[in-house]
């Protein structure tokens, strides 16, 4: 068969760099190792030449289209691109008619790749159902939106949802080096070099999107003049191509991490005005809002925690608001979040408690749970003592019981020490009251145990 994934003859020299560098085999694919690593689902499908109906959910530039092409190629299936933006039910019927011909005369499967499947309405999505069910087509949909909300349940039940993640910096570096050195499909013939500043900004401004990075690189190389047979691409050329200024925040040359530190510490120190200033500085300098949102979501747990649990909910809500609105409308959600975080009660008790628990989990190894809190679904497990003497909390005063939940080696361990700030004050009082109840129950059990022991033995 003519394999467009392995032949250079099909390469269009006028195609954008991102298309020219599209992987021709799974070994060339960069990133998404949770799907493509040894023994993972997609790799296994490719290795055996099988294919299944899938929904590929992830941000732009993470390889959804390429992955669909590779799956179709490995199964030697017809690959039909279909845009939910440009096509409707009429075009669906035409594709289905062609699929019947391929199956009847060429004994070939048809993979229908629907880009931006979330843009199809319910009736259009319904049109796929009987044909996915019958196997006439293998449907692979790509979406940047949560399929739980955008794809009808009947179609979701007939597909498998695979989540693709933004590419990591190391993944982008591999693609960048490949683009600069590949003379057939990349920019190797231009003999282009990037200054360290240009390289760092190119990687950072991509925000995990390979297509954005490669498009900016291609344009920057194109506008850079040749000197002594080479093109030296500097920060100015990358900034011009990206239409975005690098994160140079003042004349002293403070770096990106200095400013995010200033924002973080302003939030922690409850200074809403300074927090708003540093947030505005970073946005004006071109920092991606999603990076700032990720940092503030982390802050909500690390520095506020249960002193004000609403902080984490608002942080997650601000993320969804920005994804819905984009810039500049969505930037206001970041400002609202920063002000809330700065003025909220602070506690790092969750952060420190989890760090202690992680340390014990790493250092103590696989300690077994106490027998009385283990489940006992079989007769043998019951005979071995699983679940014996378990005390059901709802049968006790205030639903508080005195029984050990830690492994024996960690009995009585405490990690969480809530502060007296915000809602944690109430949590601290509640925990203290529960501890008092447990101590009382323990004392009463000791009394009962002493009564059952003969006086001669007590002496």
Buried (B, 14 or more C-beta within 10 A) or exposed (E): EEEBBEEEEEBEEEEBBBBBBBBBEBEBBBBBBEBBEEEEBBBEBBEEEEBBBBBBBBBBBBBBBBBBBBBBBBBEBBBBEBEBEEBEEEEBEEBBEBBEEBBEEEEBBBBBBBBBBBBBEEEBBBBBBEBBEEEBBBBBBBBBBEBEEBBBEBBBEBBEBBEBBBBEEEBBBBBBEBBBEBEEBBBBEBBBBBBEBBBBBBBBBBBBBBBBBBBBBBBBBBEBEEEEEEBBBBBBBBBBBBEBEBBBBEEEEBEBEEBBEBBBBBBBEBBBEBBBBBBBBBBEBBBBBBBBBEBBBBBBBBBBBBBBBBBBEBBBBBBEBBBEEEEEEBBEBBBBBBBBBBEBBBBBBBBBBBEBBEEBEEEEEEEEBBBBBBEBEEEEBEEEEBBEEBEEEEEEEEEBBBEEEBBEEEEEEEBBEBBEBBBBBEBBEEBEEBEEBBEEBEEEEEEEEEEEEEEEEEE
